[in-house]
Amino acid sequence: MIDPLLIGGLLLGGLIVLLAIGAPVSIAIGLPSAVSLMLVAGFDNGAITSAQQMFRGANSFALLAIPFFVLAGVIMNNGGIAARLINLARVLVGRTPAPLMQSNVIANAIFGTVSGSAVATAAAVGSTMSPMLRKEGYDRAMAAATNVASAPAGMLIPPSNTLIVYSLAAGGTSVGALFMAGYIPGILWALACAAVVFFYARRHPELKGQPFPGWKVFGATVLQALPSLGLIVVAIGGIVAGFFTPTEGSAIAVVYALVLSMIYRTVKLADLPGILYDACRTSAIVIFLIAVSSIMGYVMTYARLPQLIADALFGWTDSKVVVLLIMMLILLIIGIPLDPTPALLIFVPIFLPIAVSYGVDPVHFGIMMVFNLSIAVISPPSAPVLFVGTQVAKTRLEPVIAKMVPFLLVLIAMLFVIVFVPDLSLWLPRVVGLVP
């Protein structure tokens, strides 16, 4: 049998080299995995097993929830939903200092629950908010940093495709429990961003809030936004109540979003081919990543790499705190070049058994990992959300990175709170009876 360390070196080395030369993430994961399997099992058997593992990885009924939720998000992105949610956010912040930036934070948290994508949220809300912010004299770099930092809240607040991927990688951890567990950490993410904006506004007294618009305007704005928020109630409420599975809930979300957009007359029949194309392209990327990551998972299991890593950690320290901190540091570093989907598919099979052996609940561990990887997607140098947020704000990257520092520090501090206060993740699932 080939030395497991050689297999591990080939997997990690191939991943790093291919990413460094600009290869797509799927190729950087799949090619070294397939070559490693050929070395272990021979060329013919390795090639056949690689194909079988890709099919097995993509052949999952639960996986259908991802393209459906993606399609629902694309429909609502094109359906004028962002403007209604931004208006709701603006009347909610009232006289809060720096009201437009605070509105951006709240709108991202709300819209992120609908779109399920940090990149889509930063683009949709940012493209609407940026002209308003420029017109009222807000600092472009700080406004862009606020949009970027608050966009990943939707990766935690359901429906979240990232939590569905974790459920698959974890061997079937309840999606409903993960969805309920994501609410409080997702809200805390938004509050952390709002706190940074608040203290920034304290140093800029010219950024004053607006007077209350009056109950009539407030009521009309809330009523306009309620149908959009109804998607969350219908899809997530039905899943948690057990009326339908996450996959069925995602299909219902598509129908709801399509009917709502038709009622608003913001999506026409002629727009559907383009919407379907966008959703298919995004879904294909995610599912192909899951398929090729299945090869890597099979090779790592065959070579006993997770067990070797666990033994090394147990041999070095028996402290639960130290082990969790090491895991979070590794995820924070590896999550910068890697998309959350492959990062979860690679590291959940390695880290979850170790965490469970220390008494960590799988649902809590899933929220820890997703919160960590949500920080990574906004961390320079290779953060997709950062690039999108900078582009829609029409500003340079360097000043935005400088303004991101306080957000990153506060969010990393919040990560420690999420890691070491499990009840923040587990209280809601326990209340509804999804975890013991």
Residue pairs with C-beta under 8 A, 6 or more apart in sequence:
1 40
2 39
2 40
2 303
4 303
4 304
4 305
4 308
5 308
7 36
7 39
7 40
7 299
7 300
7 303
7 305
8 300
8 303
8 305
8 308
10 32
10 35
10 36
10 39
11 32
11 33
11 36
11 296
11 299
11 300
13 32
14 28
14 31
14 32
14 35
15 28
15 29
15 32
18 27
18 28
18 31
18 32
19 25
19 28
19 337
19 338
23 31
25 289
25 338
25 339
25 342
26 285
26 288
26 289
26 292
26 342
29 289
29 292
29 293
29 295
29 296
29 342
29 346
30 50
30 54
30 292
30 295
30 296
32 296
33 50
33 292
33 295
33 296
33 298
33 299
34 46
34 47
34 50
34 295
36 299
36 303
37 46
37 49
37 50
37 295
37 298
37 299
37 302
38 46
38 47
38 50
39 46
40 46
40 299
40 302
40 303
41 49
49 298
50 295
53 294
53 295
53 297
53 298
54 291
54 292
54 294
54 295
55 291
56 294
57 290
57 291
57 292
57 293
57 294
57 295
57 297
58 287
58 288
58 290
58 291
58 294
60 168
61 247
62 164
62 167
62 168
62 172
62 175
62 245
62 246
62 247
63 164
63 168
63 287
63 290
64 247
64 250
65 159
65 161
65 164
65 175
65 246
65 247
65 249
65 250
66 161
66 164
66 165
66 250
66 283
66 286
66 287
67 279
67 280
67 283
67 287
68 247
68 250
68 251
68 253
68 254
69 116
69 159
69 161
69 164
69 250
69 253
70 116
70 117
70 161
70 279
70 282
70 283
70 286
71 254
71 257
71 275
71 276
71 279
71 283
72 114
72 231
72 235
72 250
72 253
72 254
72 256
72 257
73 114
73 115
73 116
73 117
73 120
73 257
74 120
74 275
74 278
74 279
74 282
75 254
75 257
75 258
75 261
75 267
75 275
76 114
76 115
76 228
76 231
76 257
76 260
76 261
77 115
77 120
77 124
78 261
78 266
78 267
78 271
78 275
79 257
79 260
79 261
79 264
79 266
79 267
80 261
80 264
80 266
81 111
81 114
81 228
81 261
82 107
82 111
82 124
82 125
82 128
83 128
84 224
84 225
84 228
85 107
85 110
85 111
85 114
85 125
85 225
85 228
86 103
86 107
86 125
86 128
86 129
87 221
87 224
87 225
88 106
88 107
88 110
88 221
88 222
88 224
88 225
89 102
89 103
89 104
89 105
89 106
89 107
89 110
90 99
90 100
90 103
90 210
90 221
91 213
91 217
91 218
91 221
91 222
92 103
92 106
93 99
93 102
93 103
93 106
93 209
94 209
94 210
94 211
94 212
95 208
95 209
95 210
95 211
95 212
96 102
96 198
96 209
97 198
97 201
97 202
97 204
97 205
97 207
97 208
97 209
98 138
98 197
98 198
98 200
98 201
98 204
98 207
99 207
99 208
99 209
99 210
100 129
100 132
100 133
100 136
100 138
100 143
101 133
101 138
101 142
101 143
101 146
101 197
101 200
101 201
101 207
102 194
102 197
102 198
103 129
104 125
104 126
104 129
104 133
104 143
104 146
104 147
104 150
105 146
105 150
105 190
105 193
105 194
105 197
106 190
106 194
107 125
107 129
108 121
108 122
108 125
108 147
108 150
108 151
108 153
108 154
108 190
109 150
109 153
109 154
109 157
109 186
109 187
109 189
109 190
110 229
111 121
111 124
111 125
111 154
112 118
112 121
112 151
112 152
112 153
112 154
112 155
112 157
112 186
113 154
113 157
113 158
113 159
113 186
113 232
114 154
114 228
114 231
114 232
115 121
115 124
115 154
116 154
116 155
116 159
116 160
116 161
117 154
117 155
117 161
117 282
118 151
118 152
118 154
118 155
118 374
118 377
118 378
118 385
119 151
119 384
119 385
119 388
121 151
121 154
122 147
122 148
122 151
122 385
122 388
122 389
122 392
123 388
123 392
125 147
125 151
126 144
126 147
126 151
126 388
126 389
126 392
126 393
127 392
129 143
129 147
130 143
130 144
130 147
130 392
130 393
130 394
133 140
133 143
133 393
134 140
134 143
137 206
138 207
139 403
140 393
140 394
140 395
140 399
141 393
141 395
141 396
141 399
141 400
141 402
141 403
142 200
142 403
143 393
144 389
144 390
144 392
144 393
144 395
144 400
144 403
145 389
145 400
145 403
145 404
145 407
146 193
146 196
146 197
146 407
147 389
147 392
147 393
148 378
148 383
148 385
148 386
148 388
148 389
148 390
148 400
148 404
148 407
149 193
149 196
149 378
149 404
149 407
149 408
149 411
150 189
150 190
150 193
151 378
151 385
151 389
152 189
152 374
152 375
152 377
152 378
152 385
153 186
153 187
153 189
153 190
153 193
153 374
154 160
154 186
155 162
155 186
155 340
155 370
155 373
155 374
155 377
156 163
156 182
156 183
156 185
156 186
156 189
156 367
156 370
156 371
156 374
157 182
157 183
157 186
157 187
158 178
158 179
158 180
158 182
158 183
158 232
158 236
159 179
159 232
159 235
159 236
159 246
159 249
159 250
159 253
160 178
160 179
160 182
160 370
161 286
162 340
162 341
162 344
162 370
162 373
162 374
163 175
163 178
163 179
163 182
163 366
163 370
164 175
164 178
164 246
165 286
165 290
165 340
165 341
165 344
165 345
166 173
166 178
166 344
166 348
166 366
166 369
166 370
167 173
167 174
167 175
167 178
167 366
168 290
168 345
169 344
169 345
169 348
169 349
169 352
170 348
170 352
170 362
170 366
173 362
173 363
173 366
174 363
174 434
174 435
175 239
175 246
176 239
176 240
176 242
176 246
176 434
177 363
177 429
177 434
177 435
178 363
178 366
178 367
179 236
179 239
179 240
179 246
180 240
180 428
180 429
180 432
180 434
181 363
181 364
181 366
181 367
181 425
181 426
181 428
181 429
182 367
182 370
182 425
183 428
184 424
184 425
184 427
184 428
185 367
185 371
185 418
185 424
185 425
188 414
188 417
188 418
188 424
189 371
189 374
189 411
189 414
192 407
192 410
192 411
192 414
193 407
193 410
193 411
195 410
196 406
196 407
196 410
199 406
200 406
201 207
212 218
213 221
227 260
227 263
228 260
230 256
230 260
231 253
231 256
231 257
231 260
234 252
234 253
234 256
235 249
235 250
235 252
235 253
235 256
236 249
238 244
238 248
238 249
238 252
239 245
239 246
239 249
240 432
240 434
244 252
258 267
261 267
267 275
286 341
289 339
289 341
289 342
289 345
290 341
290 345
293 341
293 342
293 345
293 346
294 345
296 345
296 346
297 345
297 346
297 349
300 306
300 349
300 350
301 349
305 350
306 349
306 350
306 353
309 350
309 354
310 350
310 353
310 354
310 357
313 323
313 326
313 354
317 323
320 358
320 359
320 360
321 420
323 354
323 355
323 358
324 355
324 358
324 360
324 368
324 419
324 420
325 419
327 351
327 354
327 355
328 368
328 372
328 415
328 419
330 347
331 343
331 347
331 351
331 369
331 372
331 373
331 376
332 372
332 375
332 376
332 379
332 412
334 343
334 347
334 376
335 343
335 372
335 373
335 375
335 376
335 377
335 379
336 376
336 379
336 380
336 381
336 382
336 383
337 382
338 346
338 376
339 377
339 384
340 370
340 373
340 374
340 376
340 377
343 373
343 376
344 369
344 370
344 373
347 369
348 369
351 365
351 369
352 362
352 365
355 362
355 365
356 362
356 365
360 422
361 422
361 425
361 426
361 435
363 425
363 426
363 429
363 435
364 422
364 425
364 426
367 418
367 425
368 415
368 418
368 419
368 425
371 414
371 415
371 418
372 415
375 408
375 411
375 412
375 415
376 383
377 383
377 384
377 385
378 385
378 386
378 404
378 407
378 408
379 386
379 408
380 386
380 397
380 401
380 404
386 397
386 400
386 401
386 404
387 397
389 400
390 396
390 397
390 400
393 400
417 424
418 424
418 425
426 435
429 435
430 436
